[in-house]
Amino acid sequence: MELLNTTMSASEKAMLDQQVDYFNKQNTTEGRTVSNELGKDDFLKLLITQLQNQDPTSPMENTEFISQMAQFSSLEQMTNMSTSFAKMASFITSQEATSALGKTVELNVGDTTTTGIVEGATRGDNPMILVNGMYYTLDKIAAIYAN
């Protein structure tokens, strides 16, 4: 029985490093940013690579494969939940800004405090309120008073 050699030579490793660098540069130019964190796409690529390069005389056990697929599914669901929570937080923060419309607010701006009626509000990830002709972020609000 012949043993399967699974080690890489220095030239093979250099060629692989060059291909990885090229691949990463391609991803950066297509609008994707390079990250030091592994995501669900990276996990799936690793799993496919593992399956392609497994030893044919000792393939991956079914339980091991099922376990990795379950981990992938969990990772995907956590990513989806994280995205949903970020959207929900943005909505809640925007709702907080719009609920201040028409109310008198006290704002801490540096070392000074100013008071005024909220005349407008912006939406999005970082909503702002319009008071006395100036926009302020919500973290500047010290108090909200009912009119």
Residue pairs with C-beta under 8 A, 6 or more apart in sequence:
1 57
4 55
4 56
4 57
6 55
8 16
24 34
27 34
28 34
38 46
39 79
40 72
40 75
40 76
40 79
43 71
43 72
43 75
44 72
47 68
47 69
47 72
50 60
51 60
51 65
54 60
90 124
90 125
93 125
93 126
93 127
93 138
94 121
94 123
94 124
94 127
96 127
96 138
97 121
97 122
97 123
97 127
97 128
97 129
97 138
98 121
98 123
100 118
100 121
100 129
100 141
100 144
101 118
101 119
101 120
101 121
102 117
102 118
102 147
103 117
103 118
103 144
103 145
103 146
103 147
104 115
104 116
104 117
104 118
104 144
104 145
104 147
105 115
105 116
105 117
105 118
105 129
105 131
105 141
105 142
105 143
105 144
105 145
106 113
106 114
106 115
106 141
106 142
106 143
106 144
106 145
107 113
107 114
107 115
107 116
107 131
107 136
107 140
107 141
107 142
108 140
108 142
109 136
109 140
113 142
114 131
114 132
116 131
116 132
117 131
117 147
118 129
118 130
118 131
119 130
119 131
119 133
120 129
120 130
121 127
121 128
121 129
121 130
122 128
122 129
122 135
126 137
127 137
127 138
128 135
128 136
128 137
128 138
129 135
129 136
129 138
129 141
